[in-house]
Amino acid sequence: MTTTMIIGLVALGVLVLVVLLALMAKEWTLRRIGKRNPRGIPPFTGNSLRMNSGVTPLPPPPPVAMCRRHPEAAATCFCNRCGSPLCALCARQVMGVVLCEACQAAQPTHAGDAGQLGGAGLRVLRPLDYVDLFDEAFSLYRRNFVLIAGAYGVLVFPAQFILGYFNNPLKNGIPFPPTGPPGQPPPMPELGDTVMTLVGLLLTVFTTALGQGVLTKAIADIYLERPTSIKLCYQHILRSFFPYLGTAILSGLVTMTGTMLCCVGFHWGLFAPQCFVVEGTGTSGSVQRSFALAQGNWLRCFVIYVFILILIMIVTGAPIGIVVAVGFLPGVGASAWFTFLYAFVNAAATALVTPLQLIVFILLYFDIRVRREGFDLQLLANSLAAR
């Protein structure tokens, strides 16, 4: 019965993966033959810039966006460098570029440096379809592997190692629970292992939240081509760690609840951590902002969410499954070296693969802002004005 259930679950996962790949292939084909226009904007004819072609301007940002420094004031624009929402009092224009106070302080003061705005300081974004989004995610991870894996793995790896070391499934009798003499209950796990497992779970919650916040900051800076480092990312998150922790937990609860309700509203809190880190909107403001960005994007979020989850389950499950298979050999499952090997492989797979999921959702966050708020047009127009 157990073998049949496993085969059925694997077949179901493969079927879902094939369907998602077919949807992505269709998206890629339509894009290649020119039948898809993500914004419905007429194609560029070469006679004039798209910004001056008489096309109806894009709608302003949703009213839920509030100023980062003045939460009671509605945002009228966004910083073109860090993406923070700004009210009329906080907005600063430097050579035609809208900046917040922090980015203005880091702005070049010499006229000869103005050309850097379109290079390392600003990035011209564009709408991404399914293929482009995953291609950009893999490319970004590959180009910045040391920074991304280091920022996330330095915290998550030790916690996952502790959790795996004291929670060896074969040592604790999974999937074949140990049985005692007839008429007696099966032996309980050792008290020390249970305590260390609970410690590992608590460490995993805190380190995962902190690591995801640091990684969100790092990926956002890399994607917008801003200078960054592991130290700067940790300093940024630690200044408001507990509010971010609450935001991350609330976002996770909303996503889990929506997933259990047949994916109804699972995406409402999906972008709350990104809004907190990038826009600095606070816990409640980030949830409201995430809800506004998620409206009308259920199918897109669902396809990407399910695909990345299946992909990560396959990539992380393969090495762990091989190690567990080795543990079924006589005298291996409960040995000390196997426990160490299982804990190491489990921690390494989690620390190396999970960042890809975060990268995909961060790129999806920026993509929705590009499509809905014209974030790329703001960057492009101000970059041309600065030149």
N, C-alpha and C positions, 0 to 999 in steps of 0.2 A: 504493500500500500504506500509506504514511504517512497519507494523508488518510482512508482507511478506518479505520485504527486510532484516529485522533483522534475521528472521528464515533462509533465504537463506545464509546470511553471516556466521551465526553460523554453519550451515550444511557444508559450504565450509571449514571453519576452522577445523571442526572435521574430514572431509575427508582428508585434507592435513596432519593433525596430525597422522591419522591412517596410511597413506602412509609412513610418516617418521619413525613411530614406526616399520613398516614392514621392512624398509631398515635397521634399527638398529638391529632388531632381526635376519635378515639374516647375518649381519656382526658378530654378537655374535655367531651364530651357526657355521659359517665358522671358526671362531677362536677356538671354542671349539673342533671341529673335526680335527683341525690341517691343514686345507687347505689354510690358509692365512699366508703369510710371508710379513710383511710390507715393508721389504727392499729387498727381493729377495736373502737373504744370506742363504747359506746352513745351516741346523740345526747343533747345537753343538753336536759333537760325543763323547766328554769326553777325547779325546786323547791329545788335546792341547787347549789353549785359542783361542777364535775366532780371536783375534787380530793377532795371529801368525799362522793361519791355511792356509796361502797362498791365502786368498781371495783378490781379487783386491781392493786396498784401495778406500775409498770413495772420491769423488771429493772435491777439496778445496772449501771454502766458495765463494759465488758469488763475482765478482770483485767490485760490488757497495759498499761493506762494507769498510768503511774508518775508520782510526784510530780515537779514541775518542778525544785524545789530539792534534793530527795533522791531521785535516780534509783533507789536501792535499796529505797525504800518504795513500796508500792502506793497509788494515789490512792483516797481515800474520797469525794471530792466535786470539784466544779469551781468555779473562780471565776466568779461570775455576771456579771462585767463583761468580763473578757478571755478566759474559757474555759479558763484554765490548769488542769491537773490538780493537786490538792493532797492531801497526806497529812493525818493528824490534827494534826500539829504545826504545819503551815503554814496551815491554815484559820483564818480570822478571821470572826467574825460581827459586823456593824455594823448595828444596827437590824433584825435578822433576815435580813440579806443576807450570803451567804458571799462573802468577798473574799480575794484574795491580799495579800501585804504591800505590793506596789507600788500596787495599786488602793486599799488602805486608806489609804495616805498621801495619795492624791489625793481622798479622800472628803470631802464637806462636813461641817463640824463643828457647824453650827448646826441646831437642830431644825427651823427653818423651811425649811431647804434639803432636807429629807428627801423632799419631794414630787418633787424633780427625778429621783429614782431611776427612776421609771416613764417619764420623758420622755427627756431627753438622755443620761442615764447608762445606762439599761437599755432593751432593746428586747424586746417580746413577739413571739417568733417563732412560726411555724406551719408545718406540713408543706406542701410545694409539689409539685404535680404538674407534668407537662411544660410545660403552657401557662403556669402561674404562674411556673415557674422562669425561662423565657426572657423573660417579660414583666418580671419583677423585674430580670433582668440588663440588659435594654435601658433600663429606667427608671433604674436605678442609674447606668449609664454616662452617660445623658443629663443627669441632674441634677448629676453630679460630673465632667463632661467635662474641665474644665481641670486639676483635681487628678490624675485618673487618666491622661489623655494626657500631662500634663507629667511625672509621676513616671516613666512608662515611656519616653516618647519622648526625653527629654533624654539618655539613654544609647544607646538602640537606634538612633535615627535616624542619628547620625554613623557608627556601625559599619556599618549596612546601606548607607549612601550610599557608603562606601569600597568595600565589597564589590561593589556594583552598578556603580560607576564603572570599576573595573579588571576587571570580568567582564562586559562588554557582550556578550550572546550573538551579536549580528550582527557585531560587530567581530572576535570570535574564531571566526567561521565556523559558528555554530550558527543554524539547523538545516542549513545547507549548508556543510560543511567545505570550506575552500579546497583546491584541488588544484594541485600543482606541474607542471612539465613531465613528459611521459610517461616512465615508468621511474624517476622520482625521488619520494621521500616528500613528503607535503604539508608546507608550512612550519609551524614550531612557533610558538606564541604568544611574544610578546616576554618576555624574562626579567624586566623590570621589572613588567609586568602580572602575571606569575605570583607574584612575591614579594609584591606588594601584595594580591593575592587571598588568599594565605595569611595575611597580616597581618589582612586583613579578617575571615577566618574565625575567627582566634583572638580578635579583639576582639568578634566577634559572640557567641562562646560565653560570654565573661566578662560582657559587658554585658547579654546576654539573661538570664543567671542572676541577676545583680544586679537588673536591672529587674523580673524576675518576683517576686523576693523582696520588693522595695520595694512593688510593686503588690499582692502578697498582703497585706502589712501594712496598706496603705492601704484596700483593699476591706473587709478584716475590721473595721477600725475604723469605716468608714462604715456598714457593714451593722449593726453593734452599736451605732451611734450614739454613738461615743466621739470626743472631739476628736482631730484628727490634722492633719498637714501633711507636705509633701514632705520637709522637713528632718528631722522626727521619724522618718519611715519609713526614710530613709537611715541615720540614726544607729542605729536598731534593727537593721538588717540588717548594717551594717558591723562591729558588735561581734562577730558570729559568722559572717563571710562565708564563710570557707573550709569550715567544717562544713556550712553551708547549700549551698555549691557542690557538695560531695560528695553531699549528700542529693538535690539537683536532678538531678545526673548519674545517680545510682543510680535515681532515679524514672524518668527518661527511658529508661534502658536496659531497665528492667523493662517499661515500656509499649511500647517498640519491639519487644522480644523477643516479648511476648505478642501484639502485632499481627501479627507475621510468622508466628506459630503459630496463625493463624486466630482471633485474639482470645481465646486461652485464657490466662487470668490476666493480661490486659493491664491490668486495673484494680487489681491488687494494690498497685502503687506510686503510684497516681494521686493519692492524698491525702497523700503523705509531705511535700511542701513546705508544705502548709497546716498539718499537724500540727507541723512544725518551727517555723513562724513563730507560730502561734496558741497552741500548747500548750507550746512549748519543750522537746520531748522528745528532742532530739539526733538524730544520724543514724540509728543502729540502732533507737532507740526510735520514731522517726517512721515508719520502714519497717514495724516490727511493728504500730504503731498503725494505719497505713494498711491493712495486710493485714486487721486485725480489722474495720475499718469497711467494707471492700469485700466481706466475706463475705455472700452472699445478695443482692447487688445487681448481679449481672453484667448482666442484661437492661437494667436502668435505666441503668447506666453505659454500656453498649454503644450504646443508642439515642441518648443525649445526646452521646456521644463522636463517633459517625459523623455525626450531624446537624450538630454545630458545625464539624467538619472540612470537610464539603462546603460549608457556608455560607461559611466563611472562604475556601475555595479559589475560590468563585464571586465573592465580593466583592473579594478582592485580585487575582484573575486577570483580571477585566474591565478595569480601567484599564491594567494591565500589558500585556494582550493588545492593547489599542488602540494603545499606544505602539509595541509590536513590529510591529504591522501597518503603522504609519507608516514604520517603519524599512526596510520592504521597497521603498520608493520608490527610484528610481535615485539613487545618491550620498548617501543619507541615513543608512543603517545605520552607516557607519564615521565619520561626522562628529562633531566635538567637541560641538556643541550637542545632538545626539541622545544621545550618551553621558551628558551631564549630565542631560538630561530623563529618560532611562531610570533612572538612579541615583536621582534625586529621587522619581519616582513609586513606584519599588520600595520605597524607604526609608519614604516617607510612608504607603503602603498597609500595610506591615508594622507600623509604629509605631502606627497608628490602629485597626487591626482586631484585632491579637493580644490587646489587653486584654480584648476581649469574651469570648474563649475562657477566659482566666483567671478572669473574673468568674463565668462559668457553672460552672466546676469548684469555685470557692470556695463558691458558693451550694449546690452539690450536697453539698459537705462538711458544711456546717451543716445541710442538710436531713436527711442521714443521721443526724447526731447528734440532731436533734430527734425523728426517728422511733424511733431505737434507744435513746437514753439519756434521752429526755424533757427535753432541754435547754430547750425552750420552757416546760415546766411549772415548771422550776426558776426561770427568770427571772420568770414570771408570779406564782408563789407568793411569792417574795421581794419582788417589787415591791409586791404587795398588803400584805404584812406591813410594808414600810417606810412605806407610807402610813398 
